[in-house]
Structures are given as structure tokens and as C-alpha cells.
């Protein structure tokens, strides 16, 4: 891998949109995260301005593609990429510190099967992923936007579900999970109402956590406090 030395500052990419499912948070990046953009962004980073991508040219193979939306600081995505060298992983995250940490850790391990956008997921799904190119889409613990007046900001809405369906292969899987029961119920309602998907666990049923989804520190702490986690797995018809 070639490492650049020039300072690189990556800002989140997003098109103009009235309602977004996230807020661009402030927050300082560590020295390691900052240097990671200079060293590793040319290797792992993708831009929505480049338009539709070819996974064959990006990864150099035709392995199954897993897309994770909103990977946070990247811990679970890294763990899955290490455990699944036979898969390609494409992450999408809007917060630069998380992106910096992901590419820093991937670079130190020289992982060949990770790439990432620092961008709005809706723009990536719309403009960068070809129809039927994805084997699994993962949406783990999205912001539940607890207040009713903010429910319109929740990412799991009919138009978003249509976008995910466009990108998935036939029988590809959309895997959602949340630790907020009201949001789990809305996810179930929205996904069940879509004519593009079938529930892998049976109508109205939540799935057991698949072995490939790591248990996060946040999730373990929640379990100790008696909080639930709901996984939903839907395959594309």
C-alpha cells in the first residue's frame, strides 16, 4: 500500500435535502485519526462525486458485497472484515472521526476487503451502487429519534427501503437492528408493508442475532441493564 504524506481533510459529502436522518456532530479527531486520512484515505476512501462504482475494480475480485450504513467508530465493521476475508465490506458513515478510526485500523492491519464513504447513505445508494450489486445491507443501531416530532428523521422509511431493494441482489438480505423497541416496531411495520421483501423469520417475527453480527460494548452494557435488542432480517423477493 502506498501511503501519502500530504495533509488531507475529508468533509462529509451530502446532497441538499430538507430532512436528514443524522446531525453532523462536532468533535475533535485524534492525531491518529487525522494522520489516517493522509496515509490511508487514498487506499480506502471513496467519493460520491466519482459516481457509480465497480466493485470488481475497487476490490479486485467479485466476492459478495456487504454494505454497512452508519458504522460509528467502526469496531463491528472491522471485526466482520477480519472474520470474513471472503467478503467485501463497504462502509458508509458521515462522522469523520469514525471514518478516520476505521481506515487507520484497516490500514495498520492491511485489510484488503474494506472501503468507505464519508457521505450520506442515501446519496451513496442512489448514485454509487449499481442495481442488484449488493448481497447484504446492514443498518445497526440507527438513531431512533425518540421524540415523536422527530420520527420523520428516522432513516427507515418507505423511500429508503425502496433504495435498499434496488441495490440488493435477488434473495439479498437487509439486516436491521435496534435497541429501541418502538423503533423496532416501526421497522417491522415498514418492512412488512414493502412488497420487495419477505421476513426471514416469518411474518411479524424478529430474528435471532446472526453469528456474523458482533455484540458491541454498548449492547453488552444494555443487556446487563435489561435492555433488549431486536434484529430484523428481510430477504429481497
RARATA-V971743 format. One record per residue. N is the residue number from 1. RES is the residue in one small letter. OMEGA is omega in degrees with one decimal (NA if undefined). NEAR is the number of other ideal C-beta (glycine too) atoms within 12 Angstrom. Layout:
N;RES;OMEGA;NEAR, N;RES;OMEGA;NEAR
This chain:
1;x;178.1;17, 2;x;-178.3;11, 3;x;176.0;21, 4;x;179.3;18, 5;x;-178.8;11, 6;x;178.7;12, 7;x;-178.4;13, 8;x;174.9;27, 9;x;-178.1;18, 10;x;175.9;33, 11;x;178.9;17, 12;x;178.8;29, 13;x;174.8;29, 14;x;175.7;27, 15;x;177.3;19, 16;x;-178.0;10, 17;x;-176.9;17, 18;x;-176.3;7, 19;x;176.5;20, 20;x;-178.5;26, 21;x;-176.6;30, 22;x;172.1;28, 23;x;177.0;16, 24;x;-177.1;20, 25;x;169.9;16, 26;x;179.6;9, 27;x;-177.5;16, 28;x;175.6;12, 29;x;175.2;27, 30;x;178.3;17, 31;x;179.0;14, 32;x;178.8;20, 33;x;178.8;32, 34;x;-178.6;24, 35;x;179.5;25, 36;x;179.6;38, 37;x;178.6;36, 38;x;-174.5;27, 39;x;-165.9;28, 40;x;-180.0;35, 41;x;177.7;36, 42;x;180.0;22, 43;x;-169.9;29, 44;x;-171.5;44, 45;x;176.9;37, 46;x;-179.7;37, 47;x;177.7;24, 48;x;178.9;27, 49;x;179.2;17, 50;x;176.9;19, 51;x;-173.6;15, 52;x;-175.9;20, 53;x;170.5;28, 54;x;-178.6;20, 55;x;177.1;31, 56;x;-178.7;14, 57;x;-178.5;14, 58;x;-176.1;30, 59;x;-179.4;29, 60;x;178.3;13, 61;x;179.9;17, 62;x;178.8;16, 63;x;177.9;22, 64;x;-176.3;26, 65;x;175.1;37, 66;x;178.4;43, 67;x;176.0;45, 68;x;-178.0;46, 69;x;176.5;44, 70;x;-174.0;38, 71;x;175.8;41, 72;x;179.0;32, 73;x;169.6;30, 74;x;-175.4;41, 75;x;-176.0;26, 76;x;179.0;36, 77;x;176.3;44, 78;x;-178.8;33, 79;x;179.5;28, 80;x;-179.9;36, 81;x;177.8;37, 82;x;-177.3;25, 83;x;-175.6;19, 84;x;-178.8;28, 85;x;179.1;19, 86;x;179.5;20, 87;x;170.0;30, 88;x;-177.7;36, 89;x;177.4;43, 90;x;-179.3;43, 91;x;176.3;47, 92;x;-177.6;49, 93;x;-178.0;44, 94;x;-173.9;37, 95;x;-174.1;34, 96;x;179.4;36, 97;x;178.0;30, 98;x;178.1;37, 99;x;178.5;43, 100;x;-179.6;37, 101;x;-179.8;36, 102;x;-175.6;47, 103;x;176.0;48, 104;x;-179.8;35, 105;x;178.5;31, 106;x;179.9;36, 107;x;179.6;33, 108;x;179.2;21, 109;x;-176.6;21, 110;x;178.2;19, 111;x;-178.2;33, 112;x;-167.7;23, 113;x;175.8;32, 114;x;167.3;43, 115;x;-177.8;42, 116;x;166.7;51, 117;x;165.4;44, 118;x;-166.5;42, 119;x;175.0;38, 120;x;-176.3;32, 121;x;-178.9;42, 122;x;177.3;35, 123;x;179.6;29, 124;x;-179.4;42, 125;x;-176.4;37, 126;x;-166.3;26, 127;x;-168.0;26, 128;x;-176.9;36, 129;x;179.7;39, 130;x;178.8;22, 131;x;175.1;20, 132;x;-177.2;18, 133;x;-171.7;32, 134;x;178.5;39, 135;x;178.5;32, 136;x;171.8;37, 137;x;-178.3;44, 138;x;175.3;40, 139;x;-173.1;42, 140;x;174.6;43, 141;x;174.6;36, 142;x;178.7;34, 143;x;-177.7;28, 144;x;-179.4;28, 145;x;-169.4;25, 146;x;-174.3;17, 147;x;-176.7;12, 148;x;-178.2;12, 149;x;179.6;10, 150;x;-177.3;18, 151;x;178.6;22, 152;x;178.8;17, 153;x;-179.3;24, 154;x;-174.0;35, 155;x;-177.9;40, 156;x;179.0;42, 157;x;-176.6;27, 158;x;-178.4;21, 159;x;178.5;21, 160;x;178.5;34, 161;x;176.4;34, 162;x;178.5;25, 163;x;178.6;32, 164;x;179.7;43, 165;x;179.5;32, 166;x;-175.0;26, 167;x;-175.9;40, 168;x;170.0;36, 169;x;171.6;27, 170;x;-175.9;18, 171;x;171.7;21, 172;x;-170.7;33, 173;x;169.4;38, 174;x;-177.4;46, 175;x;178.1;42, 176;x;168.8;43, 177;x;-178.1;40, 178;x;174.5;35, 179;x;179.6;30, 180;x;-170.1;25, 181;x;178.5;19, 182;x;177.9;20, 183;x;175.5;33, 184;x;179.7;30, 185;x;177.5;22, 186;x;176.3;30, 187;x;-179.6;40, 188;x;-179.9;31, 189;x;-177.5;21, 190;x;-179.2;29, 191;x;-179.9;42, 192;x;-179.6;25, 193;x;-178.3;20, 194;x;177.2;29, 195;x;-179.6;14, 196;x;-171.8;26, 197;x;169.9;33, 198;x;-178.7;25, 199;x;-178.0;28, 200;x;-177.3;26, 201;x;-175.0;23, 202;x;-172.8;14, 203;x;176.2;15, 204;x;-174.5;18, 205;x;172.5;19, 206;x;-178.4;28, 207;x;169.0;28, 208;x;178.6;16, 209;x;176.7;24, 210;x;-176.8;22, 211;x;-178.1;13, 212;x;-179.4;28, 213;x;179.5;31, 214;x;173.0;28, 215;x;-176.5;24, 216;x;175.5;26, 217;x;179.0;16, 218;x;-179.4;22, 219;x;178.6;26, 220;x;178.7;14, 221;x;178.3;14, 222;x;179.0;21, 223;x;178.5;16, 224;x;179.3;11, 225;x;178.0;12, 226;x;178.9;9, 227;x;179.1;18, 228;x;171.9;20, 229;x;-176.9;30, 230;x;175.3;32, 231;x;176.5;34, 232;x;176.9;44, 233;x;179.9;34, 234;x;177.1;40, 235;x;-179.8;27, 236;x;179.4;32, 237;x;NA;18
